[in-house]
Amino acid sequence: MELKTVPINQIKPNPFQPRESFDKEALKELADSIRDAGVIQPIIVRLHRDGYQIVAGERRWRALQIADFREVPVIIKNVGEERVLLESLIENLHRLDLTDIERENAIHEIWASGRFRSKAELARTLGVSESRVNDDIEAWEFRHKEAHGLPPVSTRTIRGTQGLPTEERKRIIEKVSIGELKVSEVDTIAKIIRKAPEVVKKELLKPKSIVTPKIAETIVEKLSDAKEQEEIIRDVRRLRLTEDEVEDRISDIQRAKKIGTPLTKEMNVREDTIYTVGDYECPHCKKHYLIKCDGKKDWLE
């Protein structure tokens, strides 16, 4: 390697640069910083035709141009064509300068080149965990082979849905992209879907569903009977129960089962007759905990 100062117009960008976009405001801030403090870290380049090609440091090179620098300190490194992307990726990875999609694209391209015998070897070269490499490659394959047209989401979101059927993965990703689910909830919802009955799974994945991951988890963990699960889902939809109310409703069901008394019994009703809703569930109202109903689907407080 050789350290020297070269004219900035002799340096060309890296065609293998893993970063796909550069934030203009961030570049301006970096340019201001360079004007004040100078270039602290040289750009790494390689000899290329009649000048130099950037191996690592393209963001600094762009900022130097904005700052009107005519010369720039560089480290000239002997890097073969096949290692340019690898060198650039290593620098960006450790500077945390890449988006998830940029990182996935670069790691997949290096892996697809066949230069590494195993993902473990590639991970060691990049200085990251093998699971990171596996996640990035799997996410790339999902985005390009199964998730065409889906909005971009984080690698973590895609990783959390691994093992689920494609359509269920897409539903979760769509809900995350529009803010119906948090990224931190993806692992929970995927775990629930793997063991949930169809009625819970279907309701949980519906657009704008009021069944939250917490509600679904509570139902699946505390009720094993399919009819009871369906009843709770109906109550949640109809009555818009909160997470705490779902807990209370399940406790009522469990208590009734324990003492051997049905929680709800249908009864015949006549209009203009006031019925007290105690041990019974009104066939009109379907709310076991209400005080009175007059048989016309009207409430009496």
Backbone hydrogen bonds, N-H to C=O, Kabsch-Sander energy under -0.5 kcal/mol:
donor,donor_aa,acceptor,acceptor_aa,energy
2,E,76,I,-1.7
4,K,2,E,-0.5
4,K,74,V,-2.3
6,V,72,V,-2.2
8,I,70,R,-2.8
10,Q,7,P,-1.8
11,I,8,I,-1.4
12,K,52,Y,-2.7
17,Q,14,N,-1.7
27,L,23,D,-2.1
28,K,24,K,-2.1
29,E,25,E,-2.2
30,L,26,A,-2.3
31,A,27,L,-2.6
32,D,28,K,-2.3
33,S,29,E,-2.1
34,I,30,L,-2.4
35,R,31,A,-2.2
36,D,32,D,-1.6
37,A,33,S,-2.9
38,G,34,I,-2.7
40,I,38,G,-0.8
43,I,73,P,-2.0
44,I,56,A,-2.4
45,V,43,I,-0.6
45,V,75,I,-2.6
46,R,53,Q,-2.0
48,H,51,G,-2.3
51,G,48,H,-2.1
52,Y,10,Q,-2.6
53,Q,46,R,-2.6
54,I,12,K,-2.4
55,V,44,I,-3.1
56,A,44,I,-1.8
61,W,57,G,-2.1
62,R,58,E,-2.5
63,A,59,R,-2.1
64,L,60,R,-2.5
65,Q,61,W,-1.5
66,I,62,R,-1.8
67,A,63,A,-2.2
68,D,65,Q,-1.3
69,F,64,L,-2.7
72,V,6,V,-2.3
74,V,4,K,-3.2
75,I,43,I,-2.7
76,I,2,E,-3.7
76,I,74,V,-0.6
77,K,45,V,-3.1
77,K,75,I,-0.7
79,V,77,K,-1.3
83,R,80,G,-1.8
84,V,80,G,-0.6
84,V,81,E,-1.0
87,E,83,R,-2.8
88,S,84,V,-2.3
89,L,85,L,-2.7
90,I,86,L,-2.5
91,E,87,E,-1.9
92,N,88,S,-2.2
93,L,89,L,-2.9
94,H,90,I,-1.9
95,R,91,E,-1.1
96,L,92,N,-0.6
96,L,93,L,-0.8
97,D,92,N,-2.3
103,R,99,T,-2.4
104,E,100,D,-2.7
105,N,101,I,-2.5
106,A,102,E,-2.1
107,I,103,R,-2.7
108,H,104,E,-2.6
109,E,105,N,-2.1
110,I,106,A,-2.3
111,W,107,I,-2.4
112,A,108,H,-2.9
113,S,109,E,-0.9
114,G,111,W,-1.4
115,R,110,I,-0.7
122,L,118,S,-1.8
123,A,119,K,-2.5
124,R,120,A,-2.2
125,T,121,E,-2.0
126,L,122,L,-2.2
127,G,123,A,-1.5
128,V,123,A,-2.2
133,V,129,S,-1.5
134,N,130,E,-2.7
135,D,131,S,-2.7
136,D,132,R,-2.3
137,I,133,V,-2.4
138,E,134,N,-2.6
139,A,135,D,-2.6
140,W,136,D,-2.3
141,E,137,I,-2.4
142,F,138,E,-2.4
143,R,139,A,-2.7
144,H,140,W,-2.3
145,K,141,E,-2.2
146,E,142,F,-2.0
147,A,142,F,-2.2
150,L,147,A,-1.9
158,I,154,S,-1.7
159,R,155,T,-3.0
160,G,156,R,-2.1
161,T,157,T,-0.8
161,T,158,I,-0.9
162,Q,159,R,-1.4
164,L,161,T,-1.9
169,R,165,P,-2.2
170,K,166,T,-2.5
171,R,167,E,-2.1
172,I,168,E,-2.0
173,I,169,R,-2.5
174,E,170,K,-2.6
175,K,171,R,-2.1
176,V,172,I,-2.2
177,S,173,I,-2.5
178,I,174,E,-1.4
179,G,176,V,-1.2
180,E,175,K,-2.2
181,L,175,K,-1.5
185,E,182,K,-1.6
186,V,183,V,-1.4
189,I,185,E,-2.7
190,A,186,V,-2.5
191,K,187,D,-2.0
192,I,188,T,-2.2
193,I,189,I,-2.5
194,R,190,A,-1.7
195,K,191,K,-0.7
195,K,192,I,-1.2
196,A,192,I,-1.8
201,K,197,P,-2.6
202,K,198,E,-3.0
203,E,199,V,-1.5
204,L,200,V,-2.5
205,L,201,K,-1.9
206,K,202,K,-0.6
206,K,203,E,-0.7
209,S,206,K,-1.5
212,T,210,I,-0.9
216,A,212,T,-2.7
217,E,213,P,-2.6
218,T,214,K,-2.2
219,I,215,I,-2.4
220,V,216,A,-2.6
221,E,217,E,-2.4
222,K,218,T,-2.1
223,L,219,I,-2.0
229,Q,225,D,-2.2
230,E,226,A,-2.4
231,E,227,K,-2.2
232,I,228,E,-2.4
233,I,229,Q,-2.2
234,R,230,E,-2.3
235,D,231,E,-2.3
236,V,232,I,-2.7
237,R,233,I,-2.4
238,R,234,R,-2.9
239,L,235,D,-3.0
240,R,236,V,-1.3
246,V,242,T,-2.2
247,E,243,E,-1.8
248,D,244,D,-2.1
249,R,245,E,-2.6
250,I,246,V,-2.4
251,S,247,E,-2.1
252,D,248,D,-2.1
253,I,249,R,-2.0
254,Q,250,I,-2.7
255,R,251,S,-2.5
256,A,252,D,-2.3
257,K,253,I,-2.1
258,K,254,Q,-2.0
259,I,255,R,-1.7
260,G,256,A,-0.6
260,G,257,K,-0.5
261,T,256,A,-2.1
272,D,294,D,-0.8
273,T,270,R,-1.4
273,T,294,D,-0.7
275,Y,273,T,-0.5
275,Y,293,C,-2.5
277,V,275,Y,-0.5
277,V,291,I,-2.9
278,G,276,T,-1.0
281,E,265,K,-1.6
282,C,280,Y,-0.5
286,K,282,C,-2.7
288,H,286,K,-0.5
290,L,287,K,-1.1
292,K,300,L,-0.6
293,C,275,Y,-1.9
294,D,298,D,-1.3
300,L,292,K,-1.3
301,E,299,W,-0.5
